[in-house]
Amino acid sequence: MPNYTEQEQRQIDVTERLFDTTNGEDKSMLFAETAVWWNGLPFVGPNPGETEHKGRAAINGILTGATSGPSDKKINTGVDAYDVSTIRNEDIVLLADGDYVVRQHTMRAKTHGGKNYTNVYCFVFRFNEAGEIQYLTEHWNTWHAHNVLFNNFDLEPAHPTG
């Protein structure tokens, strides 16, 4: 087990709080007001095409976006977010060095549509002097996530004309 400095241990503790689904605190407050969360799948967040989500308000949208179910059934957006209350993180690896913390884990959850979802995530956190998350880089299998979470259209075969 590495010997972490007091600062590194505080940053590890903040990282653990971010992923604690039993704690109802506003997780966006763990981030600096000017923080950035980079996510390589440009379907996360309110603005399709963006991969950098800037500011605490945008980050709060990411943190709470999966808590809502699929959008209006009349308009199929293809999105089936995972239900935050079902998240279970396993195989956790945590490392800290100076202003950085790296966390890798396997996340298991159910989508709001009832599908099983499993993916491996690796997060690289950079903390500021106040001990807040300043920049977060999120790595995951985006191809798999896209197919399970963002590509859920109800398709039908062609209808004969005759």
N, C-alpha and C positions, 0 to 999 in steps of 0.2 A: 504494500500500500504506500503510495507516495506521501511524502510529508508536504502538506500545503501550507502556504502562508495564511495568515488571518484573512487577508484580502481575498485570496483565491478561494478559501473555504466559504466566505460570505457570498461570493459569486456562484459557487456550486449550489449553495442553499437557495439563491434566487432562481437558478435554473430548475432546481427540484420543485420549487413553488409554482413555476410556470406550468409544469406538467401534472400537478396534483389536481385531479378532477374532483376530489372530495372537498376541496377548499373553494368556497364561493366568492373569494375576493376578486376584485377587478384586476385581472392579470395585466391589463394594459398599463397599469401604474408601475409595473416592474421595468418599463421602458422609459427612456428619456423622452421628453416632449418632442425632440427632433430626431428620434430614432428612425431607422430604416429596417424593414424586413424584406429581404430578397427571397423570392420564391420562383423557381424556374418554370412553373406552369402558368402561362398567362391567362388562366381562367379563374384564378383565386382573387377574391376581392371584387369591389364594385365596378372596376374599370377594365373590361376585357382588353388584353394586350399588354397590360402593365405587369412587370415582374418586381419592381421596387415599390414598396408600399411605405410612404413617407409620413411620419408623424404619428403621434399616439392615437388619434382618432381613426386613422386608416388601419392601424394595427389592431385596434379594438374590433373593427369590422371583421378582420380575419379571425380573431379569437372567438367571436360570437357567431360568425357566419354558419358554422356547422351545427349550431344549436337549433336552427330552424329546419323544418321539414322541406320536402320538395315544393316548388312554387305551385301556383294555381294550376290545378289539374286540367283546366280548360286550355291552357297554353303549356305544352310540354317543352320545357327548356332543356331537357336531357340531364339536368343536375339532380343527383341523389346524394346529398352530403351525408357524412357519417354522423351518427347520434353521439354527441360528446359524453352522455351519461353511460355509454357502453364501452368506452375506451379502456383498454388494458395494455400497458406498456411492459414489455419483457426484454430480456437480454440487454440490459442497460449497461452501457460503457460511458463513464464520465472521466474526463481529463481536464486539468486546469494548468495554465501556464501564464503568469502575469495577468494581462487584461483579457485573456481568452479562456473560454470554456468550450469544450467539444463534447457533445452528447450524441450517442447513437443508440437507437432502440428499435425494436419491432413493435409496431402498434397493431392491435387487433380491435375491431369495433364492428358494429352493425350499422348499415345505412338506414336512413329513415324509411326506405323502401323494403327493408328486411334482408338485404344481402349481407353476406360476410365480407369484411374488408380487412386485409392484412397488407402492411407495407413496412419496409425498413426505411427509417429516417436518420439523417445525420445533420445535426445543427451545429453551426460554428457561431458562438457568441463573442462579441467584443464589448467590453464594459467600459464606461467612462469613469472619471475620478470619483463621482458621487455613488458609484456602485450600481448604476442603472444600466440596462441593456442599451447600447448605442447602435449596434449593427448586428443583425441576425441573418445568417445565410442558411437557407434550408435546402438540403439535398434529399431527394427521394426518387423512387422509381416513378417518374412522371407519366411514362407510357401506361403503366398499370393503373395509376390513379385516374388518368384520363378515361380509360376504358371502363372503370368501375364507377367513378363518381360523376364524370362529366359527359358520358356518351350513353345515356340511358333513354334513348328514344324508343317509343312503342312503334315498331315497324310492322307493316302488313304486306302480304304478297300483292302483286298486281291483280286487279279484278278483270275478269273477262268482259268484253263488251257485249257479248251476245246471248 
